[in-house]
Amino acid sequence: MEKNETFSEWIVDSYGAPEKLAQILELGIFMLFFLDEDTFSRREVQDVAEAMRGIVVGLRG
């Protein structure tokens, strides 16, 4: 089984559909804007948000 198939099956098993996972990831991105100062560096938060956004775009694409 290919990695893409395994990942797709995990998404369906865990979330029901890629769109549901995309919604949860977008909520996570939104939450990142409300982190307390000095928890993480600005660059660390931006890196995480960028990675999450890439996954969202991939799920919807």
N, CA, C, O and CB atoms as a CASP TS submission, in Angstrom:
PFRMAT TS
TARGET T0000
AUTHOR 0000-0000-0000
METHOD Language model
MODEL 1
PARENT N/A
ATOM      1  N   MET     1       0.854  -1.177   0.000  1.00  0.00           N
ATOM      2  CA  MET     1       0.000   0.000   0.000  1.00  0.00           C
ATOM      3  C   MET     1       0.901   1.242   0.000  1.00  0.00           C
ATOM      4  O   MET     1       1.892   1.292   0.729  1.00  0.00           O
ATOM      5  CB  MET     1      -0.972  -0.003   1.236  1.00  0.00           C
ATOM      6  N   GLU     2       0.564   2.210  -0.794  1.00  0.00           N
ATOM      7  CA  GLU     2       1.352   3.434  -0.883  1.00  0.00           C
ATOM      8  C   GLU     2       1.098   4.333   0.320  1.00  0.00           C
ATOM      9  O   GLU     2       0.074   4.218   0.993  1.00  0.00           O
ATOM     10  CB  GLU     2       1.033   4.182  -2.177  1.00  0.00           C
ATOM     11  N   LYS     3       2.046   5.228   0.577  1.00  0.00           N
ATOM     12  CA  LYS     3       1.903   6.161   1.695  1.00  0.00           C
ATOM     13  C   LYS     3       0.663   7.032   1.526  1.00  0.00           C
ATOM     14  O   LYS     3      -0.037   7.305   2.501  1.00  0.00           O
ATOM     15  CB  LYS     3       3.151   7.041   1.820  1.00  0.00           C
ATOM     16  N   ASN     4       0.382   7.474   0.293  1.00  0.00           N
ATOM     17  CA  ASN     4      -0.794   8.317   0.061  1.00  0.00           C
ATOM     18  C   ASN     4      -2.085   7.579   0.384  1.00  0.00           C
ATOM     19  O   ASN     4      -3.014   8.160   0.945  1.00  0.00           O
ATOM     20  CB  ASN     4      -0.823   8.799  -1.384  1.00  0.00           C
ATOM     21  N   GLU     5      -2.140   6.304   0.031  1.00  0.00           N
ATOM     22  CA  GLU     5      -3.328   5.513   0.338  1.00  0.00           C
ATOM     23  C   GLU     5      -3.477   5.338   1.842  1.00  0.00           C
ATOM     24  O   GLU     5      -4.581   5.451   2.374  1.00  0.00           O
ATOM     25  CB  GLU     5      -3.260   4.144  -0.353  1.00  0.00           C
ATOM     26  N   THR     6      -2.385   5.066   2.522  1.00  0.00           N
ATOM     27  CA  THR     6      -2.415   4.897   3.971  1.00  0.00           C
ATOM     28  C   THR     6      -2.852   6.191   4.647  1.00  0.00           C
ATOM     29  O   THR     6      -3.675   6.169   5.562  1.00  0.00           O
ATOM     30  CB  THR     6      -1.037   4.458   4.493  1.00  0.00           C
ATOM     31  N   PHE     7      -2.306   7.308   4.202  1.00  0.00           N
ATOM     32  CA  PHE     7      -2.669   8.609   4.760  1.00  0.00           C
ATOM     33  C   PHE     7      -4.152   8.899   4.502  1.00  0.00           C
ATOM     34  O   PHE     7      -4.864   9.363   5.392  1.00  0.00           O
ATOM     35  CB  PHE     7      -1.783   9.727   4.154  1.00  0.00           C
ATOM     36  N   SER     8      -4.601   8.626   3.293  1.00  0.00           N
ATOM     37  CA  SER     8      -6.013   8.851   2.951  1.00  0.00           C
ATOM     38  C   SER     8      -6.936   7.990   3.805  1.00  0.00           C
ATOM     39  O   SER     8      -7.974   8.462   4.269  1.00  0.00           O
ATOM     40  CB  SER     8      -6.256   8.558   1.464  1.00  0.00           C
ATOM     41  N   GLU     9      -6.568   6.750   4.010  1.00  0.00           N
ATOM     42  CA  GLU     9      -7.380   5.857   4.846  1.00  0.00           C
ATOM     43  C   GLU     9      -7.410   6.350   6.287  1.00  0.00           C
ATOM     44  O   GLU     9      -8.455   6.308   6.937  1.00  0.00           O
ATOM     45  CB  GLU     9      -6.836   4.415   4.791  1.00  0.00           C
ATOM     46  N   TRP    10      -6.267   6.818   6.791  1.00  0.00           N
ATOM     47  CA  TRP    10      -6.209   7.362   8.149  1.00  0.00           C
ATOM     48  C   TRP    10      -7.135   8.561   8.277  1.00  0.00           C
ATOM     49  O   TRP    10      -7.844   8.694   9.274  1.00  0.00           O
ATOM     50  CB  TRP    10      -4.768   7.759   8.517  1.00  0.00           C
ATOM     51  N   ILE    11      -7.135   9.432   7.280  1.00  0.00           N
ATOM     52  CA  ILE    11      -8.007  10.609   7.319  1.00  0.00           C
ATOM     53  C   ILE    11      -9.466  10.183   7.387  1.00  0.00           C
ATOM     54  O   ILE    11     -10.220  10.683   8.222  1.00  0.00           O
ATOM     55  CB  ILE    11      -7.770  11.506   6.088  1.00  0.00           C
ATOM     56  N   VAL    12      -9.865   9.273   6.527  1.00  0.00           N
ATOM     57  CA  VAL    12     -11.255   8.816   6.497  1.00  0.00           C
ATOM     58  C   VAL    12     -11.622   8.110   7.800  1.00  0.00           C
ATOM     59  O   VAL    12     -12.698   8.347   8.349  1.00  0.00           O
ATOM     60  CB  VAL    12     -11.487   7.877   5.301  1.00  0.00           C
ATOM     61  N   ASP    13     -10.747   7.252   8.293  1.00  0.00           N
ATOM     62  CA  ASP    13     -11.011   6.528   9.538  1.00  0.00           C
ATOM     63  C   ASP    13     -11.110   7.471  10.739  1.00  0.00           C
ATOM     64  O   ASP    13     -11.943   7.277  11.624  1.00  0.00           O
ATOM     65  CB  ASP    13      -9.915   5.493   9.783  1.00  0.00           C
ATOM     66  N   SER    14     -10.265   8.477  10.758  1.00  0.00           N
ATOM     67  CA  SER    14     -10.198   9.372  11.912  1.00  0.00           C
ATOM     68  C   SER    14     -11.165  10.538  11.855  1.00  0.00           C
ATOM     69  O   SER    14     -11.694  10.959  12.883  1.00  0.00           O
ATOM     70  CB  SER    14      -8.823   9.898  12.048  1.00  0.00           C
ATOM     71  N   TYR    15     -11.400  11.061  10.659  1.00  0.00           N
ATOM     72  CA  TYR    15     -12.174  12.302  10.532  1.00  0.00           C
ATOM     73  C   TYR    15     -13.385  12.186   9.621  1.00  0.00           C
ATOM     74  O   TYR    15     -14.208  13.101   9.585  1.00  0.00           O
ATOM     75  CB  TYR    15     -11.292  13.390  10.025  1.00  0.00           C
ATOM     76  N   GLY    16     -13.517  11.112   8.898  1.00  0.00           N
ATOM     77  CA  GLY    16     -14.672  10.921   8.026  1.00  0.00           C
ATOM     78  C   GLY    16     -14.452  11.422   6.610  1.00  0.00           C
ATOM     79  O   GLY    16     -14.952  10.828   5.655  1.00  0.00           O
ATOM     80  N   ALA    17     -13.705  12.513   6.468  1.00  0.00           N
ATOM     81  CA  ALA    17     -13.447  13.078   5.145  1.00  0.00           C
ATOM     82  C   ALA    17     -12.304  14.084   5.242  1.00  0.00           C
ATOM     83  O   ALA    17     -12.098  14.682   6.298  1.00  0.00           O
ATOM     84  CB  ALA    17     -14.726  13.751   4.567  1.00  0.00           C
ATOM     85  N   PRO    18     -11.567  14.275   4.166  1.00  0.00           N
ATOM     86  CA  PRO    18     -10.493  15.262   4.174  1.00  0.00           C
ATOM     87  C   PRO    18     -10.970  16.664   4.554  1.00  0.00           C
ATOM     88  O   PRO    18     -10.238  17.406   5.210  1.00  0.00           O
ATOM     89  CB  PRO    18      -9.838  15.304   2.821  1.00  0.00           C
ATOM     90  N   GLU    19     -12.164  17.028   4.158  1.00  0.00           N
ATOM     91  CA  GLU    19     -12.682  18.368   4.464  1.00  0.00           C
ATOM     92  C   GLU    19     -12.809  18.585   5.970  1.00  0.00           C
ATOM     93  O   GLU    19     -12.553  19.685   6.457  1.00  0.00           O
ATOM     94  CB  GLU    19     -14.045  18.581   3.790  1.00  0.00           C
ATOM     95  N   LYS    20     -13.200  17.553   6.708  1.00  0.00           N
ATOM     96  CA  LYS    20     -13.314  17.676   8.160  1.00  0.00           C
ATOM     97  C   LYS    20     -11.949  17.921   8.791  1.00  0.00           C
ATOM     98  O   LYS    20     -11.816  18.769   9.673  1.00  0.00           O
ATOM     99  CB  LYS    20     -13.956  16.417   8.757  1.00  0.00           C
ATOM    100  N   LEU    21     -10.932  17.180   8.343  1.00  0.00           N
ATOM    101  CA  LEU    21      -9.576  17.405   8.838  1.00  0.00           C
ATOM    102  C   LEU    21      -9.105  18.807   8.471  1.00  0.00           C
ATOM    103  O   LEU    21      -8.466  19.475   9.284  1.00  0.00           O
ATOM    104  CB  LEU    21      -8.608  16.350   8.271  1.00  0.00           C
ATOM    105  N   ALA    22      -9.410  19.256   7.272  1.00  0.00           N
ATOM    106  CA  ALA    22      -9.038  20.606   6.841  1.00  0.00           C
ATOM    107  C   ALA    22      -9.664  21.653   7.761  1.00  0.00           C
ATOM    108  O   ALA    22      -9.014  22.638   8.111  1.00  0.00           O
ATOM    109  CB  ALA    22      -9.476  20.849   5.380  1.00  0.00           C
ATOM    110  N   GLN    23     -10.912  21.446   8.151  1.00  0.00           N
ATOM    111  CA  GLN    23     -11.582  22.386   9.060  1.00  0.00           C
ATOM    112  C   GLN    23     -10.879  22.431  10.423  1.00  0.00           C
ATOM    113  O   GLN    23     -10.691  23.504  10.997  1.00  0.00           O
ATOM    114  CB  GLN    23     -13.066  21.991   9.241  1.00  0.00           C
ATOM    115  N   ILE    24     -10.500  21.271  10.925  1.00  0.00           N
ATOM    116  CA  ILE    24      -9.824  21.206  12.219  1.00  0.00           C
ATOM    117  C   ILE    24      -8.459  21.891  12.138  1.00  0.00           C
ATOM    118  O   ILE    24      -8.075  22.622  13.050  1.00  0.00           O
ATOM    119  CB  ILE    24      -9.664  19.738  12.675  1.00  0.00           C
ATOM    120  N   LEU    25      -7.736  21.656  11.057  1.00  0.00           N
ATOM    121  CA  LEU    25      -6.436  22.298  10.885  1.00  0.00           C
ATOM    122  C   LEU    25      -6.564  23.813  10.761  1.00  0.00           C
ATOM    123  O   LEU    25      -5.735  24.551  11.293  1.00  0.00           O
ATOM    124  CB  LEU    25      -5.733  21.737   9.659  1.00  0.00           C
ATOM    125  N   GLU    26      -7.590  24.277  10.066  1.00  0.00           N
ATOM    126  CA  GLU    26      -7.812  25.717   9.966  1.00  0.00           C
ATOM    127  C   GLU    26      -8.123  26.316  11.341  1.00  0.00           C
ATOM    128  O   GLU    26      -7.674  27.421  11.647  1.00  0.00           O
ATOM    129  CB  GLU    26      -8.960  26.014   8.982  1.00  0.00           C
ATOM    130  N   LEU    27      -8.875  25.609  12.158  1.00  0.00           N
ATOM    131  CA  LEU    27      -9.129  26.076  13.514  1.00  0.00           C
ATOM    132  C   LEU    27      -7.816  26.169  14.290  1.00  0.00           C
ATOM    133  O   LEU    27      -7.601  27.117  15.045  1.00  0.00           O
ATOM    134  CB  LEU    27     -10.121  25.139  14.235  1.00  0.00           C
ATOM    135  N   GLY    28      -6.943  25.183  14.102  1.00  0.00           N
ATOM    136  CA  GLY    28      -5.635  25.219  14.735  1.00  0.00           C
ATOM    137  C   GLY    28      -4.822  26.419  14.290  1.00  0.00           C
ATOM    138  O   GLY    28      -4.147  27.047  15.106  1.00  0.00           O
ATOM    139  N   ILE    29      -4.875  26.745  13.020  1.00  0.00           N
ATOM    140  CA  ILE    29      -4.188  27.929  12.512  1.00  0.00           C
ATOM    141  C   ILE    29      -4.737  29.168  13.195  1.00  0.00           C
ATOM    142  O   ILE    29      -3.969  30.031  13.619  1.00  0.00           O
ATOM    143  CB  ILE    29      -4.339  28.043  10.979  1.00  0.00           C
ATOM    144  N   PHE    30      -6.046  29.266  13.306  1.00  0.00           N
ATOM    145  CA  PHE    30      -6.688  30.412  13.957  1.00  0.00           C
ATOM    146  C   PHE    30      -6.234  30.513  15.413  1.00  0.00           C
ATOM    147  O   PHE    30      -5.957  31.608  15.903  1.00  0.00           O
ATOM    148  CB  PHE    30      -8.231  30.290  13.879  1.00  0.00           C
ATOM    149  N   MET    31      -6.158  29.373  16.105  1.00  0.00           N
ATOM    150  CA  MET    31      -5.752  29.363  17.505  1.00  0.00           C
ATOM    151  C   MET    31      -4.332  29.879  17.692  1.00  0.00           C
ATOM    152  O   MET    31      -4.019  30.487  18.716  1.00  0.00           O
ATOM    153  CB  MET    31      -5.867  27.964  18.068  1.00  0.00           C
ATOM    154  N   LEU    32      -3.475  29.640  16.707  1.00  0.00           N
ATOM    155  CA  LEU    32      -2.091  30.089  16.815  1.00  0.00           C
ATOM    156  C   LEU    32      -1.986  31.604  16.982  1.00  0.00           C
ATOM    157  O   LEU    32      -1.011  32.099  17.546  1.00  0.00           O
ATOM    158  CB  LEU    32      -1.310  29.653  15.591  1.00  0.00           C
ATOM    159  N   PHE    33      -2.963  32.323  16.504  1.00  0.00           N
ATOM    160  CA  PHE    33      -2.939  33.780  16.616  1.00  0.00           C
ATOM    161  C   PHE    33      -3.176  34.254  18.046  1.00  0.00           C
ATOM    162  O   PHE    33      -2.948  35.426  18.348  1.00  0.00           O
ATOM    163  CB  PHE    33      -3.980  34.387  15.699  1.00  0.00           C
ATOM    164  N   PHE    34      -3.625  33.375  18.923  1.00  0.00           N
ATOM    165  CA  PHE    34      -3.953  33.754  20.287  1.00  0.00           C
ATOM    166  C   PHE    34      -3.006  33.171  21.327  1.00  0.00           C
ATOM    167  O   PHE    34      -3.338  33.116  22.511  1.00  0.00           O
ATOM    168  CB  PHE    34      -5.344  33.332  20.598  1.00  0.00           C
ATOM    169  N   LEU    35      -1.837  32.740  20.893  1.00  0.00           N
ATOM    170  CA  LEU    35      -0.841  32.227  21.827  1.00  0.00           C
ATOM    171  C   LEU    35      -0.313  33.368  22.690  1.00  0.00           C
ATOM    172  O   LEU    35      -0.229  34.514  22.249  1.00  0.00           O
ATOM    173  CB  LEU    35       0.318  31.532  21.071  1.00  0.00           C
ATOM    174  N   ASP    36       0.036  33.037  23.911  1.00  0.00           N
ATOM    175  CA  ASP    36       0.663  34.031  24.784  1.00  0.00           C
ATOM    176  C   ASP    36       2.066  34.347  24.289  1.00  0.00           C
ATOM    177  O   ASP    36       2.749  33.498  23.716  1.00  0.00           O
ATOM    178  CB  ASP    36       0.707  33.531  26.246  1.00  0.00           C
ATOM    179  N   GLU    37       2.477  35.579  24.522  1.00  0.00           N
ATOM    180  CA  GLU    37       3.824  35.981  24.128  1.00  0.00           C
ATOM    181  C   GLU    37       4.857  35.151  24.882  1.00  0.00           C
ATOM    182  O   GLU    37       4.611  34.694  25.999  1.00  0.00           O
ATOM    183  CB  GLU    37       4.046  37.486  24.389  1.00  0.00           C
ATOM    184  N   ASP    38       5.987  34.969  24.268  1.00  0.00           N
ATOM    185  CA  ASP    38       7.124  34.253  24.841  1.00  0.00           C
ATOM    186  C   ASP    38       6.893  32.754  25.021  1.00  0.00           C
ATOM    187  O   ASP    38       7.694  32.083  25.673  1.00  0.00           O
ATOM    188  CB  ASP    38       7.468  34.853  26.158  1.00  0.00           C
ATOM    189  N   THR    39       5.818  32.224  24.456  1.00  0.00           N
ATOM    190  CA  THR    39       5.616  30.783  24.490  1.00  0.00           C
ATOM    191  C   THR    39       6.527  30.130  23.459  1.00  0.00           C
ATOM    192  O   THR    39       7.262  29.192  23.769  1.00  0.00           O
ATOM    193  CB  THR    39       4.131  30.420  24.225  1.00  0.00           C
ATOM    194  N   PHE    40       6.470  30.632  22.241  1.00  0.00           N
ATOM    195  CA  PHE    40       7.309  30.180  21.134  1.00  0.00           C
ATOM    196  C   PHE    40       7.807  31.419  20.411  1.00  0.00           C
ATOM    197  O   PHE    40       7.268  32.513  20.576  1.00  0.00           O
ATOM    198  CB  PHE    40       6.527  29.222  20.160  1.00  0.00           C
ATOM    199  N   SER    41       8.839  31.229  19.610  1.00  0.00           N
ATOM    200  CA  SER    41       9.297  32.369  18.815  1.00  0.00           C
ATOM    201  C   SER    41       8.287  32.618  17.701  1.00  0.00           C
ATOM    202  O   SER    41       7.552  31.718  17.297  1.00  0.00           O
ATOM    203  CB  SER    41      10.728  32.117  18.229  1.00  0.00           C
ATOM    204  N   ARG    42       8.266  33.842  17.219  1.00  0.00           N
ATOM    205  CA  ARG    42       7.366  34.193  16.117  1.00  0.00           C
ATOM    206  C   ARG    42       7.633  33.290  14.910  1.00  0.00           C
ATOM    207  O   ARG    42       6.692  32.852  14.249  1.00  0.00           O
ATOM    208  CB  ARG    42       7.537  35.685  15.724  1.00  0.00           C
ATOM    209  N   ARG    43       8.889  33.012  14.622  1.00  0.00           N
ATOM    210  CA  ARG    43       9.254  32.171  13.480  1.00  0.00           C
ATOM    211  C   ARG    43       8.753  30.742  13.668  1.00  0.00           C
ATOM    212  O   ARG    43       8.288  30.131  12.705  1.00  0.00           O
ATOM    213  CB  ARG    43      10.777  32.174  13.278  1.00  0.00           C
ATOM    214  N   GLU    44       8.834  30.195  14.872  1.00  0.00           N
ATOM    215  CA  GLU    44       8.329  28.840  15.136  1.00  0.00           C
ATOM    216  C   GLU    44       6.838  28.753  14.866  1.00  0.00           C
ATOM    217  O   GLU    44       6.372  27.800  14.243  1.00  0.00           O
ATOM    218  CB  GLU    44       8.623  28.425  16.583  1.00  0.00           C
ATOM    219  N   VAL    45       6.093  29.735  15.328  1.00  0.00           N
ATOM    220  CA  VAL    45       4.646  29.756  15.114  1.00  0.00           C
ATOM    221  C   VAL    45       4.344  29.883  13.629  1.00  0.00           C
ATOM    222  O   VAL    45       3.455  29.202  13.117  1.00  0.00           O
ATOM    223  CB  VAL    45       3.990  30.914  15.900  1.00  0.00           C
ATOM    224  N   GLN    46       5.068  30.739  12.936  1.00  0.00           N
ATOM    225  CA  GLN    46       4.854  30.908  11.495  1.00  0.00           C
ATOM    226  C   GLN    46       5.167  29.624  10.738  1.00  0.00           C
ATOM    227  O   GLN    46       4.461  29.273   9.793  1.00  0.00           O
ATOM    228  CB  GLN    46       5.716  32.057  10.955  1.00  0.00           C
ATOM    229  N   ASP    47       6.213  28.925  11.143  1.00  0.00           N
ATOM    230  CA  ASP    47       6.558  27.661  10.490  1.00  0.00           C
ATOM    231  C   ASP    47       5.449  26.628  10.655  1.00  0.00           C
ATOM    232  O   ASP    47       5.095  25.930   9.705  1.00  0.00           O
ATOM    233  CB  ASP    47       7.868  27.113  11.054  1.00  0.00           C
ATOM    234  N   VAL    48       4.905  26.534  11.868  1.00  0.00           N
ATOM    235  CA  VAL    48       3.807  25.594  12.125  1.00  0.00           C
ATOM    236  C   VAL    48       2.568  25.972  11.314  1.00  0.00           C
ATOM    237  O   VAL    48       1.936  25.109  10.705  1.00  0.00           O
ATOM    238  CB  VAL    48       3.464  25.560  13.631  1.00  0.00           C
ATOM    239  N   ALA    49       2.228  27.242  11.306  1.00  0.00           N
ATOM    240  CA  ALA    49       1.059  27.703  10.549  1.00  0.00           C
ATOM    241  C   ALA    49       1.241  27.428   9.065  1.00  0.00           C
ATOM    242  O   ALA    49       0.298  27.011   8.392  1.00  0.00           O
ATOM    243  CB  ALA    49       0.817  29.203  10.782  1.00  0.00           C
ATOM    244  N   GLU    50       2.436  27.655   8.551  1.00  0.00           N
ATOM    245  CA  GLU    50       2.708  27.406   7.141  1.00  0.00           C
ATOM    246  C   GLU    50       2.576  25.923   6.798  1.00  0.00           C
ATOM    247  O   GLU    50       2.017  25.569   5.761  1.00  0.00           O
ATOM    248  CB  GLU    50       4.102  27.905   6.780  1.00  0.00           C
ATOM    249  N   ALA    51       3.090  25.065   7.666  1.00  0.00           N
ATOM    250  CA  ALA    51       2.979  23.623   7.437  1.00  0.00           C
ATOM    251  C   ALA    51       1.524  23.173   7.467  1.00  0.00           C
ATOM    252  O   ALA    51       1.098  22.381   6.627  1.00  0.00           O
ATOM    253  CB  ALA    51       3.789  22.851   8.484  1.00  0.00           C
ATOM    254  N   MET    52       0.765  23.677   8.432  1.00  0.00           N
ATOM    255  CA  MET    52      -0.655  23.324   8.550  1.00  0.00           C
ATOM    256  C   MET    52      -1.416  23.818   7.321  1.00  0.00           C
ATOM    257  O   MET    52      -2.280  23.117   6.794  1.00  0.00           O
ATOM    258  CB  MET    52      -1.270  23.927   9.846  1.00  0.00           C
ATOM    259  N   ARG    53      -1.091  25.015   6.874  1.00  0.00           N
ATOM    260  CA  ARG    53      -1.764  25.576   5.695  1.00  0.00           C
ATOM    261  C   ARG    53      -1.489  24.729   4.470  1.00  0.00           C
ATOM    262  O   ARG    53      -2.380  24.509   3.650  1.00  0.00           O
ATOM    263  CB  ARG    53      -1.311  27.022   5.446  1.00  0.00           C
ATOM    264  N   GLY    54      -0.248  24.248   4.341  1.00  0.00           N
ATOM    265  CA  GLY    54       0.098  23.374   3.219  1.00  0.00           C
ATOM    266  C   GLY    54      -0.709  22.091   3.215  1.00  0.00           C
ATOM    267  O   GLY    54      -1.128  21.615   2.160  1.00  0.00           O
ATOM    268  N   ILE    55      -0.924  21.531   4.396  1.00  0.00           N
ATOM    269  CA  ILE    55      -1.741  20.321   4.514  1.00  0.00           C
ATOM    270  C   ILE    55      -3.181  20.622   4.132  1.00  0.00           C
ATOM    271  O   ILE    55      -3.803  19.840   3.413  1.00  0.00           O
ATOM    272  CB  ILE    55      -1.675  19.753   5.946  1.00  0.00           C
ATOM    273  N   VAL    56      -3.718  21.736   4.596  1.00  0.00           N
ATOM    274  CA  VAL    56      -5.094  22.124   4.260  1.00  0.00           C
ATOM    275  C   VAL    56      -5.248  22.263   2.751  1.00  0.00           C
ATOM    276  O   VAL    56      -6.199  21.742   2.169  1.00  0.00           O
ATOM    277  CB  VAL    56      -5.477  23.449   4.960  1.00  0.00           C
ATOM    278  N   VAL    57      -4.318  22.961   2.125  1.00  0.00           N
ATOM    279  CA  VAL    57      -4.383  23.153   0.666  1.00  0.00           C
ATOM    280  C   VAL    57      -4.296  21.808  -0.047  1.00  0.00           C
ATOM    281  O   VAL    57      -5.019  21.563  -1.012  1.00  0.00           O
ATOM    282  CB  VAL    57      -3.243  24.092   0.181  1.00  0.00           C
ATOM    283  N   GLY    58      -3.409  20.936   0.431  1.00  0.00           N
ATOM    284  CA  GLY    58      -3.282  19.613  -0.171  1.00  0.00           C
ATOM    285  C   GLY    58      -4.541  18.788  -0.024  1.00  0.00           C
ATOM    286  O   GLY    58      -4.921  18.076  -0.954  1.00  0.00           O
ATOM    287  N   LEU    59      -5.200  18.864   1.123  1.00  0.00           N
ATOM    288  CA  LEU    59      -6.439  18.101   1.341  1.00  0.00           C
ATOM    289  C   LEU    59      -7.564  18.596   0.439  1.00  0.00           C
ATOM    290  O   LEU    59      -8.407  17.818  -0.008  1.00  0.00           O
ATOM    291  CB  LEU    59      -6.873  18.195   2.809  1.00  0.00           C
ATOM    292  N   ARG    60      -7.564  19.866   0.185  1.00  0.00           N
ATOM    293  CA  ARG    60      -8.631  20.436  -0.642  1.00  0.00           C
ATOM    294  C   ARG    60      -8.314  20.393  -2.130  1.00  0.00           C
ATOM    295  O   ARG    60      -9.204  20.563  -2.963  1.00  0.00           O
ATOM    296  CB  ARG    60      -8.894  21.861  -0.230  1.00  0.00           C
ATOM    297  N   GLY    61      -7.052  20.167  -2.463  1.00  0.00           N
ATOM    298  CA  GLY    61      -6.625  20.204  -3.859  1.00  0.00           C
ATOM    299  C   GLY    61      -6.799  18.924  -4.520  1.00  0.00           C
ATOM    300  O   GLY    61      -6.484  18.792  -5.703  1.00  0.00           O
TER
END
